[in-house]
Amino acid sequence: MRYLFRPPAGDAAGLLALPWEQPLEEWDPSLLLEVPQRGISRHVVRFVASDGAVYALKEISEALARREYSLLTGFEEDGLPSVSVLGLCVDRPGGQQAILVTRYLEYSMSYRYLFSSPRLEHSVERLLDPLVELLVRLHLAGIYWGDCSLSNTLFRLDAGNLAAYLVDAETAERHPSLSTARREYDVDLAAEKVAGELMDLSAGGLLPAGIDPIEVAEALPARYADLWDEVTHEDVFRLDEQRYRVAERLRRLNDLGFDVGEVELVTSPDGARLRVDIRVAEPGQHRRELFRLTGLEVQEGQARRLLNDLRSFRAYLEQRDGRPVAETTAGHHWLNEVYRPVVDAIPPDPTGRRAPAEIFHEVLEHRWLESERAGRDIGTTAAVRSYLETVDGDGTETVRGELLDDPDGGVAGE
């Protein structure tokens, strides 16, 4: 047998003792990990844990395994939303298929898990929008998926919204760019597959009443076309509108979750034309900023929300002390006086679907709602107490209790 692992190869050390010579279906259950949030696969897939990390092992032909290994490696290097590949095991005894090893996407959920869990309320639109955004990102990078579906996608909560990640790249192709016809064909395939998956949910009684699977799936191409046009069209405007129209376009793209690379502005006596080069990488401005100030590694939407709270806390410190406070100093105090106490006070999520940063975001949202009801800022201390009383372990609100007065006052960040 031969093993091929990507750097850092040390991550694979604990996996080498597994019985790779045996078919995955025959592995001892004691070696495997049950992942209830997993999706459906047409191949044999098993999960294992090693050194605190979880890995997915998929049995496929060597040619497909090597191809998917190469594609996923490139996707990760380019920052595209996809699972991270670790390595391959080939030349297994008896002509067995190869095994592709990927890192399990933490806090992720399959579409079936989202609809089958009685406590998770996610509309079809909340799934289709991130799926369409994922497809647009791939197409901007010149990637033809060929198998876009809910089954081949994992979803992860990011500040209350869902972000989509590619899981299966067996049929994917990468080109310098994609023609309109190629993109539209990929979208049509996606709509067809989504229709079948929603019909399957409906047959199992998992789809909300009143949802027509065919009608929803047929709306997917229009959703895609709208987003594609939004991120790729050229703006034309008068010269005296130039400054604010450019800023407006860039802000709109950032709000949609896209980074902007090169901006080309061509002016003439008749007006100006704006062309924006969209970066295909997963946006990371807020993630990098939060990491620089606090050392926390979170998702982009979560980082944006946490940075807002950090900045409010910094303003409070400056007002309290009557002098400017450096952002790095504020970040240190916020991490130790606000973020960590809140996260430590909340029991770990038993479902494994919410990261600590997502729980902190939920506490901030809960604080805002309760402050609205109370007609004053109740502060984070009272918000945490109320959250623990009124929110189940999986983030679902239950019976609402009385608000507790915050002895620390209603200061931002406290």
C-alpha positions in Angstrom: 0.0 0.0 0.0 1.1 3.6 -0.5 0.1 6.7 1.4 0.1 10.3 0.1 -0.5 13.1 2.6 -0.4 16.8 2.3 1.5 19.1 4.6 1.3 19.2 7.5 1.8 15.4 7.1 2.0 15.1 10.9 -1.7 15.4 11.0 -1.9 11.9 9.4 0.4 10.2 11.9 -2.4 8.9 14.1 -4.3 7.5 11.0 -1.5 5.2 9.8 -2.4 2.5 12.4 -5.9 2.1 10.9 -6.6 -1.2 9.0 -6.3 0.3 5.5 -5.9 -3.2 4.0 -9.5 -4.0 4.9 -12.6 -2.7 3.0 -14.1 0.3 4.8 -17.4 -1.6 5.2 -15.6 -4.2 7.3 -13.8 -1.9 9.7 -14.4 -2.5 13.4 -17.2 -0.1 14.6 -15.0 0.7 17.6 -12.6 2.5 15.3 -15.3 4.6 13.7 -17.2 7.8 14.8 -20.9 8.3 14.2 -21.6 11.8 12.7 -25.4 12.4 12.7 -25.0 15.6 10.7 -23.4 13.8 7.8 -25.0 13.8 4.3 -25.8 11.0 2.0 -23.1 9.6 -0.3 -23.1 7.1 -3.2 -19.8 5.7 -2.0 -18.8 4.0 1.2 -17.8 6.8 3.7 -16.7 6.4 7.2 -15.5 8.8 9.9 -12.6 8.4 12.3 -11.1 10.6 15.1 -7.4 11.1 15.6 -5.6 13.5 17.9 -8.8 15.5 18.5 -9.6 15.9 14.8 -12.3 14.1 12.8 -11.6 12.8 9.3 -13.9 11.5 6.5 -12.7 8.4 4.6 -14.2 7.8 1.1 -13.7 4.6 -1.0 -13.5 5.5 -4.7 -11.4 4.5 -7.7 -7.8 5.6 -7.7 -8.2 7.8 -10.8 -11.1 9.6 -9.2 -9.4 9.8 -5.8 -6.2 11.4 -7.3 -8.3 13.8 -9.4 -10.4 14.9 -6.5 -7.3 15.2 -4.3 -5.7 17.5 -6.8 -8.8 19.6 -7.2 -9.5 20.0 -3.5 -5.9 20.9 -2.9 -6.2 23.7 -5.4 -9.5 24.9 -4.0 -8.1 25.1 -0.5 -5.0 27.0 -1.7 -7.3 29.5 -3.4 -9.5 29.9 -0.4 -12.6 28.5 -2.0 -15.4 27.2 0.4 -14.8 23.4 0.3 -13.7 20.6 2.5 -10.0 20.3 3.2 -8.2 17.2 1.7 -5.6 15.4 3.8 -4.4 12.5 1.7 -4.8 9.2 -0.2 -4.3 5.5 0.4 -3.7 3.6 -2.9 -2.5 0.2 -4.0 -4.6 -1.6 -1.4 -4.6 -5.4 -1.4 -6.9 -7.4 -3.6 -7.4 -4.6 -6.1 -9.5 -2.6 -3.7 -10.4 1.0 -4.5 -8.4 3.9 -3.1 -9.4 5.9 0.0 -9.6 9.6 -0.1 -9.1 11.3 3.3 -10.6 14.7 4.0 -10.8 16.8 7.2 -14.4 16.9 8.6 -15.8 20.4 8.4 -16.4 21.3 12.0 -19.9 22.5 13.0 -21.3 21.6 9.6 -24.7 20.0 8.8 -26.2 18.3 5.8 -29.5 19.6 4.3 -31.3 16.5 5.6 -30.1 17.1 9.1 -31.3 20.7 8.9 -34.8 19.6 8.0 -35.1 16.5 10.1 -34.1 18.1 13.4 -37.3 19.3 15.1 -35.5 22.2 16.8 -33.9 23.6 13.6 -36.1 25.9 11.6 -34.5 26.6 8.2 -36.5 27.6 5.2 -35.8 26.3 1.7 -34.7 29.8 0.8 -32.0 29.8 3.5 -30.5 26.7 1.9 -30.8 27.8 -1.7 -29.3 31.2 -1.3 -25.9 30.0 0.1 -25.9 27.1 -2.5 -26.3 29.7 -5.3 -23.6 31.8 -3.8 -21.3 28.8 -3.7 -22.0 28.0 -7.3 -21.3 31.7 -8.3 -18.0 31.6 -6.4 -16.9 28.4 -8.2 -17.9 29.7 -11.6 -15.9 32.9 -11.0 -12.9 30.7 -10.4 -13.5 28.9 -13.6 -14.8 25.7 -11.9 -17.5 23.6 -13.5 -19.0 21.5 -10.7 -21.1 19.1 -12.8 -22.8 17.7 -9.6 -24.1 20.7 -7.7 -26.7 19.5 -5.2 -27.8 19.8 -1.6 -26.4 16.3 -1.0 -22.9 17.4 -2.1 -22.9 20.5 0.1 -22.5 21.0 3.8 -23.9 24.0 5.6 -22.4 25.9 8.6 -23.9 28.6 10.7 -22.1 32.0 10.4 -23.6 34.7 12.6 -27.1 33.4 12.2 -26.9 32.8 8.4 -25.9 29.6 6.6 -22.7 29.3 4.6 -22.3 26.5 2.0 -19.2 24.4 1.3 -18.5 22.0 -1.5 -18.0 18.4 -0.3 -17.8 16.3 -3.5 -15.5 17.3 -6.4 -15.5 14.0 -8.4 -17.1 15.6 -11.5 -15.6 19.0 -11.1 -13.4 20.6 -13.9 -11.2 23.7 -13.6 -10.7 26.0 -16.6 -9.3 29.5 -17.0 -12.9 30.7 -17.4 -16.3 29.3 -18.1 -18.5 30.1 -21.1 -22.1 31.3 -20.5 -23.4 28.0 -21.9 -21.2 26.0 -19.6 -22.3 27.9 -16.5 -26.0 27.7 -17.5 -25.7 24.0 -18.0 -24.2 23.6 -14.5 -27.1 25.6 -13.1 -29.7 23.6 -14.9 -28.2 20.4 -13.5 -28.2 21.9 -10.0 -31.9 22.8 -10.4 -32.8 19.2 -11.5 -30.9 17.6 -8.6 -32.4 20.0 -6.0 -35.9 19.3 -7.3 -35.3 15.6 -6.7 -33.9 16.1 -3.3 -36.7 18.4 -2.2 -39.2 15.8 -3.5 -37.5 13.2 -1.4 -37.8 15.4 1.6 -41.5 16.0 0.8 -42.1 12.2 0.5 -40.5 11.8 3.9 -42.7 14.4 5.5 -39.7 16.7 6.2 -40.5 19.6 3.9 -42.6 22.4 5.4 -46.3 22.4 4.2 -47.1 24.5 1.2 -43.6 24.1 -0.4 -43.7 22.9 -4.0 -40.3 21.2 -4.7 -40.6 21.8 -8.5 -41.5 25.4 -8.1 -38.6 26.1 -5.7 -36.1 24.3 -7.9 -37.2 26.1 -11.0 -36.5 29.4 -9.2 -32.9 28.5 -8.7 -31.6 29.6 -12.2 -33.2 33.0 -11.7 -31.6 33.4 -8.2 -28.2 32.5 -9.8 -28.7 34.9 -12.7 -29.5 37.7 -10.3 -26.4 37.1 -8.2 -24.1 36.6 -11.2 -25.3 39.9 -12.7 -24.9 41.7 -9.4 -21.2 40.7 -9.0 -20.1 40.9 -12.7 -22.1 43.7 -14.4 -20.5 47.0 -15.4 -21.8 50.2 -13.9 -22.3 53.3 -16.0 -22.7 56.7 -14.4 -22.1 60.4 -14.7 -18.7 61.8 -13.8 -20.1 63.8 -10.9 -21.5 60.6 -9.4 -18.2 58.8 -9.6 -17.0 58.9 -6.0 -20.1 57.7 -4.2 -21.2 55.3 -6.9 -17.9 53.4 -6.8 -18.1 53.3 -3.0 -21.7 52.1 -3.2 -20.9 49.3 -5.5 -18.0 48.0 -3.5 -20.0 48.2 -0.3 -22.8 46.2 -1.9 -20.4 43.5 -3.0 -18.9 43.3 0.4 -22.3 42.9 1.9 -23.0 40.0 -0.4 -19.8 38.4 0.9 -17.5 38.9 -2.0 -14.0 40.4 -1.9 -13.1 43.0 -4.5 -9.8 42.7 -6.3 -8.9 45.1 -9.2 -11.2 48.0 -9.9 -11.1 49.5 -13.4 -12.7 52.9 -14.0 -12.8 54.2 -17.6 -13.9 57.8 -17.9 -14.9 59.8 -21.0 -16.8 63.1 -21.6 -20.0 61.0 -21.6 -19.5 59.5 -18.2 -17.7 56.6 -16.5 -17.8 52.8 -16.7 -16.9 50.7 -13.7 -15.7 47.2 -14.0 -14.9 45.3 -10.8 -12.7 42.1 -10.6 -14.3 39.9 -8.0 -11.9 37.8 -5.9 -12.9 34.2 -5.8 -11.4 33.6 -2.4 -13.6 33.3 0.7 -13.8 36.8 2.2 -11.4 37.2 5.1 -11.0 40.9 5.9 -12.9 40.7 9.2 -11.5 37.3 10.1 -8.0 38.6 9.7 -8.7 41.7 11.6 -10.3 39.8 14.5 -7.4 37.4 14.6 -4.9 40.2 14.7 -6.6 41.8 17.7 -7.7 38.8 19.7 -6.1 35.6 18.2 -9.6 34.2 17.6 -10.2 32.2 14.4 -13.8 32.4 13.3 -15.9 32.7 10.2 -16.3 36.0 8.3 -19.9 36.8 9.5 -19.0 36.0 13.0 -15.9 38.1 12.9 -17.9 41.1 11.6 -20.3 40.7 14.5 -17.6 40.2 17.1 -15.6 43.2 15.8 -18.7 45.4 16.2 -18.9 44.4 19.8 -15.2 44.9 20.4 -15.4 48.4 18.9 -18.4 49.2 21.2 -16.4 48.0 24.1 -13.4 50.1 23.1 -15.6 53.2 22.9 -16.9 52.4 26.4 -13.3 52.1 27.7 -12.3 55.4 26.2 -15.4 57.1 27.7 -14.8 55.5 31.1 -11.1 56.3 31.3 -11.2 59.6 29.5 -8.4 58.8 27.1 -7.8 57.0 23.8 -7.4 53.2 24.0 -5.2 51.4 21.5 -7.2 48.8 19.4 -4.8 46.0 20.4 -5.3 46.9 24.1 -9.0 47.0 23.7 -8.9 43.6 21.9 -7.0 42.1 24.8 -9.4 43.5 27.4 -12.5 42.5 25.3 -11.2 38.9 24.9 -10.6 38.4 28.6 -13.4 40.5 30.1 -16.2 40.0 27.6 -15.8 37.1 25.2 -14.3 34.4 27.3 -16.5 34.9 30.3 -19.6 34.7 28.1 -18.4 31.6 26.3 -17.3 29.9 29.5 -20.7 30.6 31.1 -22.6 28.8 28.3 -22.7 25.0 28.4 -21.1 23.3 25.3 -23.5 22.8 22.4 -24.6 19.1 22.6 -25.4 19.0 18.9 -21.9 20.0 17.8 -23.3 22.4 15.2 -22.5 25.8 16.8 -19.0 27.1 17.4 -18.2 29.2 20.5 -18.2 32.4 18.3 -21.7 31.5 17.0 -23.0 31.1 20.6 -21.5 34.4 21.5 -23.3 36.0 18.5 -26.5 34.4 19.8 -26.0 36.0 23.2 -25.5 39.4 21.5 -28.7 38.9 19.5 -30.5 37.8 22.7 -29.2 40.9 24.5 -30.5 43.2 21.8 -34.0 41.5 21.9 -34.2 41.7 25.6 -33.0 45.3 25.7 -35.7 46.2 23.2 -38.3 44.6 25.5 -36.9 46.3 28.6 -36.5 49.7 26.9 -32.9 49.9 28.1 -29.6 48.2 27.5 -29.6 45.3 30.0 -25.9 44.6 29.6 -24.1 41.3 28.7 -24.2 39.9 32.3 -28.0 39.9 32.4 -28.2 38.8 28.8 -26.2 35.6 29.6 -28.4 34.8 32.5 -31.5 35.3 30.5 -30.1 33.4 27.6 -29.4 30.4 29.9 -33.0 30.6 31.2 -34.8 31.0 27.9 -32.6 29.2 25.3 -32.2 25.5 25.0 -28.8 23.9 24.5 -29.2 23.9 20.7 -30.1 27.6 20.5 -33.9 27.2 20.4 -35.8 29.7 22.6 -38.1 28.1 25.1 -40.2 29.7 28.0 -39.2 33.3 28.5 -38.2 34.1 32.1 -38.0 37.5 33.8 -35.0 39.7 33.0 -32.4 40.0 35.7 -31.0 43.4 36.4 -27.3 43.8 35.4 -25.3 44.9 38.4 -22.6 46.1 36.0 -25.0 48.5 34.2 -26.0 48.6 30.6 -22.6 49.5 29.1 -21.7 48.1 25.7 -19.5 45.0 26.0 -20.1 44.4 29.7 
